[in-house]
Amino acid sequence: MLFIGAHVSAAGGVEYTPKRANEIGCNCLQIFSGSPRVWQKPKLESHNINKFFSEREKYGVLSVFTHAIYLVNLASDKSELVDKSVAALKYDMKFDAWLNGSGVIVHLGSHQGRGWEAVRVQLAVLIKEIIAASPQESTFLIENSAGQNGKIGSNLDEIRWLLDKVNSLQLGWCFDTCHAFATGYSLGGTLQAAESNNFHSESALRAIERLGLWSTLRCIHVNDSRDEFGSLRDRHANLGEGNIPQEELKYFLNNPQIKPLPLLLEVPGFDKKGPGAQNVRLLKQLLED
């Protein structure tokens, strides 16, 4: 069985999301727990959890992921921003557990020019704090970044370091195809030469294998890229409309350790309204033998 998902709107309440996912051909979904651009969160008790569970069963939704808000920066040197980020992530971890979810997908933030070495211990300490304060059923998932403006996680070695330092069964990671392509990881079986000083000397699959990251990889964000290989820019495109060669994306997605994972679309949509049925069909075509 394939686990095909997309980011869907939770407008009106989380109870409407299973139907929205089903209508575009998905059996998995990703949502925000509130507005992604403000700190304020609704009370957990305000979510219609019972209705959500009945709708989830009705529409056969197998996996549910929560995406953390974009304001989070656990690498900041500003204490107020760090405190707000930690509080938001603790909320999302509780939300994830309430939904019987599969994890909270997190952009860790930016070192803002200070460098990875200067912020990595702070990141590990804060992730430990968040997990310690969260239900055991919740999972914190680090997402690889496109590398722009000092964003953490563009190098998969950084994710490996954090996994080792935190050393928790509640910590895993999410791989984004657009972000990897933008930071210079080839998705195919061969290497390209990125016009960037930040490109990697191995393909994404080889890096995952070298770093022993298979066991902690929980899901894949399947997105095309509006920008060139090695651009360090995080701009998603609809499948087939971007710069990722489709044969490379197909090669990556059909890897026997990738294909069984939840594959989640975060594309703009051909109607500019987010992932829709056409992108879902294109994803399924890429997975055909």
LINDAPE-V606982 format. One record per backbone hydrogen bond with DSSP energy under -1.0 kcal/mol. NH is the residue of the N-H (numbers start at 1). CO is the residue of the C=O. E is the energy in kcal/mol with one decimal. If there is no record, write none. Layout:
nh:NH co:CO e:E
nh:NH co:CO e:E
This chain:
nh:5 co:263 e:-3.3
nh:7 co:265 e:-2.3
nh:8 co:30 e:-2.5
nh:13 co:10 e:-2.2
nh:16 co:13 e:-1.7
nh:17 co:14 e:-1.6
nh:20 co:16 e:-1.6
nh:21 co:17 e:-2.4
nh:22 co:18 e:-2.4
nh:23 co:19 e:-2.3
nh:25 co:22 e:-1.6
nh:26 co:21 e:-2.4
nh:27 co:4 e:-2.2
nh:28 co:4 e:-1.5
nh:29 co:63 e:-2.0
nh:30 co:6 e:-2.0
nh:31 co:65 e:-2.2
nh:46 co:43 e:-1.9
nh:47 co:44 e:-1.5
nh:49 co:47 e:-1.9
nh:52 co:48 e:-2.0
nh:53 co:49 e:-2.6
nh:54 co:50 e:-2.0
nh:55 co:51 e:-2.4
nh:56 co:52 e:-2.7
nh:57 co:53 e:-2.2
nh:58 co:54 e:-2.2
nh:59 co:55 e:-2.4
nh:61 co:56 e:-2.2
nh:62 co:27 e:-3.8
nh:65 co:29 e:-2.5
nh:66 co:103 e:-2.5
nh:67 co:31 e:-3.0
nh:68 co:105 e:-2.8
nh:70 co:36 e:-1.6
nh:74 co:108 e:-2.5
nh:76 co:73 e:-1.1
nh:82 co:78 e:-2.2
nh:83 co:79 e:-2.8
nh:84 co:80 e:-2.2
nh:85 co:81 e:-2.3
nh:86 co:82 e:-2.7
nh:87 co:83 e:-2.3
nh:88 co:84 e:-2.3
nh:89 co:85 e:-2.2
nh:90 co:86 e:-2.3
nh:91 co:87 e:-2.0
nh:92 co:88 e:-2.1
nh:93 co:89 e:-2.2
nh:94 co:90 e:-1.8
nh:95 co:91 e:-2.6
nh:96 co:92 e:-2.7
nh:97 co:93 e:-1.9
nh:98 co:94 e:-2.5
nh:99 co:95 e:-2.0
nh:100 co:97 e:-1.4
nh:101 co:96 e:-3.4
nh:102 co:64 e:-3.4
nh:104 co:139 e:-3.0
nh:105 co:66 e:-3.1
nh:106 co:141 e:-3.2
nh:111 co:150 e:-2.3
nh:114 co:111 e:-1.8
nh:119 co:116 e:-1.2
nh:120 co:116 e:-1.8
nh:123 co:119 e:-2.3
nh:124 co:120 e:-2.3
nh:125 co:121 e:-2.6
nh:126 co:122 e:-2.3
nh:127 co:123 e:-2.6
nh:128 co:124 e:-2.3
nh:129 co:125 e:-2.1
nh:130 co:126 e:-2.5
nh:131 co:127 e:-2.5
nh:132 co:128 e:-2.6
nh:133 co:129 e:-1.4
nh:134 co:131 e:-1.5
nh:138 co:135 e:-1.8
nh:140 co:170 e:-3.3
nh:141 co:104 e:-3.2
nh:142 co:172 e:-2.3
nh:143 co:106 e:-2.5
nh:144 co:174 e:-1.7
nh:151 co:148 e:-1.2
nh:152 co:109 e:-3.2
nh:158 co:155 e:-1.8
nh:160 co:156 e:-2.1
nh:161 co:157 e:-2.1
nh:162 co:158 e:-2.1
nh:163 co:159 e:-2.4
nh:164 co:160 e:-2.1
nh:165 co:161 e:-2.6
nh:166 co:162 e:-2.7
nh:167 co:163 e:-2.1
nh:171 co:168 e:-1.5
nh:172 co:140 e:-2.7
nh:173 co:216 e:-2.2
nh:174 co:142 e:-2.8
nh:175 co:219 e:-1.9
nh:177 co:221 e:-2.6
nh:180 co:176 e:-2.3
nh:181 co:177 e:-2.3
nh:182 co:178 e:-2.5
nh:183 co:179 e:-1.8
nh:185 co:180 e:-2.9
nh:196 co:194 e:-2.0
nh:200 co:184 e:-1.2
nh:204 co:186 e:-2.9
nh:207 co:203 e:-2.2
nh:208 co:204 e:-2.5
nh:209 co:205 e:-2.0
nh:210 co:206 e:-3.0
nh:211 co:207 e:-2.3
nh:212 co:209 e:-1.1
nh:213 co:208 e:-2.5
nh:217 co:214 e:-1.2
nh:218 co:173 e:-2.5
nh:220 co:262 e:-2.6
nh:221 co:175 e:-3.0
nh:222 co:264 e:-2.5
nh:224 co:237 e:-1.8
nh:226 co:235 e:-2.8
nh:230 co:181 e:-2.2
nh:231 co:228 e:-1.7
nh:232 co:182 e:-2.6
nh:235 co:233 e:-1.0
nh:237 co:224 e:-2.1
nh:241 co:238 e:-2.2
nh:243 co:225 e:-2.9
nh:249 co:245 e:-2.2
nh:250 co:246 e:-2.5
nh:251 co:247 e:-2.0
nh:252 co:248 e:-2.5
nh:253 co:249 e:-2.7
nh:254 co:250 e:-1.9
nh:255 co:252 e:-1.5
nh:258 co:255 e:-1.7
nh:259 co:255 e:-2.7
nh:261 co:258 e:-2.0
nh:263 co:3 e:-2.9
nh:264 co:220 e:-3.4
nh:265 co:5 e:-2.0
nh:272 co:269 e:-1.4
nh:274 co:268 e:-3.0
nh:280 co:276 e:-1.9
nh:281 co:277 e:-2.5
nh:282 co:278 e:-2.2
nh:283 co:279 e:-2.3
nh:284 co:280 e:-2.3
nh:285 co:281 e:-2.0
nh:286 co:282 e:-1.8
nh:288 co:285 e:-1.2
